Amino acid sequence: MTLTPKNIYMIIVLAGTILLIGDHLTSPALTAAGSPSELGNACAPCGAPCIDTDTK
């Protein structure tokens, strides 16, 4: 395989895509989504606060 500019560009794009996907999959951003005990006073999985709609 000769290293033409087209091949070099494709290698760079492929390597960048692999790095971005790998970084996304190893991100710790969603580790707390499965443990609602760490969300405090939240009712929804997204962390929305509980709103008491029952007015007395």
C-alpha positions in Angstrom: 0.0 0.0 0.0 1.4 3.3 -1.0 0.8 6.3 1.3 -1.1 8.7 -0.9 -2.7 11.8 0.6 -6.1 10.0 0.4 -4.8 7.0 2.4 -3.2 9.2 5.0 -6.4 11.2 5.4 -8.5 8.1 5.8 -6.0 6.7 8.4 -6.2 9.9 10.4 -10.1 10.0 10.2 -10.3 6.4 11.2 -7.9 6.8 14.1 -9.7 9.9 15.3 -13.1 8.2 15.2 -11.8 5.2 17.1 -10.3 7.5 19.8 -13.5 9.5 20.1 -15.6 6.4 20.5 -13.2 4.9 23.0 -13.2 8.1 25.0 -17.0 8.2 25.0 -17.4 4.5 26.0 -14.9 4.8 28.9 -16.3 8.1 30.2 -17.5 7.9 33.8 -20.4 10.3 33.2 -23.1 7.6 33.4 -21.8 5.7 36.4 -24.3 7.4 38.8 -27.3 6.7 36.5 -27.8 3.2 37.8 -27.6 4.1 41.5 -30.5 6.3 42.6 -29.3 6.5 46.2 -26.6 8.9 45.1 -29.0 11.3 43.5 -30.2 12.8 46.8 -33.8 14.1 46.8 -34.5 13.1 43.2 -37.5 11.2 41.9 -36.5 10.8 38.3 -33.4 9.0 36.9 -32.3 12.3 35.3 -32.0 13.8 38.8 -35.1 16.0 38.7 -36.2 17.1 42.2 -39.3 15.8 43.7 -42.2 18.3 43.6 -45.0 17.8 46.0 -48.2 18.4 43.9 -50.5 17.5 46.8 -51.4 20.9 48.3 -52.9 20.9 51.7 
